[in-house]
């Protein structure tokens, strides 16, 4: 009996020593499983064709997630999807486009907490994140309201010196590439996408390189909305790797670039002139201010179509239509 008690006591001591002095299992620090965010092409979420990834950092310098490092091939795939969606989206009634954009605004409201969380991961305070999300939703609804109004404001019936009607109307440019601002992960992105698709264009967007998380979450909203696949396509990655493929692609009709450096401006001017691509550089210093929204931003990616129609004259010189 004495030997059995001694053995039992030693076993208890050894167990406590292994688990810690308090008798509980010691907690080992585990490595978190970082989310791998995909790109958004044609309404689907493929992985980058390149197989490369990068890790944006939080305010403390810790990696936040694995982000796709998109390639020239991803740009080409996005253009194909955008061109395929162009016919359907541009031919929809302005009222229907407004309905779809308004529904997206409703869904953004429902995902507010997630956007706030992601903006905080990128270094924003609680108050700053909440304000940016609120401004983003308001900005999106602002353009949803313009869908069926900008034609009435900016189109015209022109005077002529002959027996004709002369109408000028706005038409979408086509496929538009967008380089979102790097300093604004959500509001700047939305402020550049909204006027492009309000006017019936489709687009390929490169998200902020340093603050990409809310951009990918935004595409998750688009994927579950009424927006047809391919109207908005989003790539993540390095700005320096994607800017030139976007401006040199022959099936992209316009490029909108936020905050280009002087070197980028020079390159963009040369390459855009070579293939007759419209180049737009928004003059916005703060996307949260009133300067960050305007119906004139819709016109940046519109073409003016003028139509002449003869006035038929009735017999006897009377005017008839």
Beta strands, then each sheet from edge to edge (+ up, - down):
strand 1: 36-37
strand 2: 53-54
strand 3: 66-68
strand 4: 156-157
strand 5: 164-172
strand 6: 175-179
strand 7: 202-206
strand 8: 232-235
strand 9: 254-257
strand 10: 278-280
strand 11: 302-310
sheet 1: 1+ 3+ 2-
sheet 2: 4+ 5- 11+
sheet 3: 8+ 7+ 6+ 9+ 10+
end
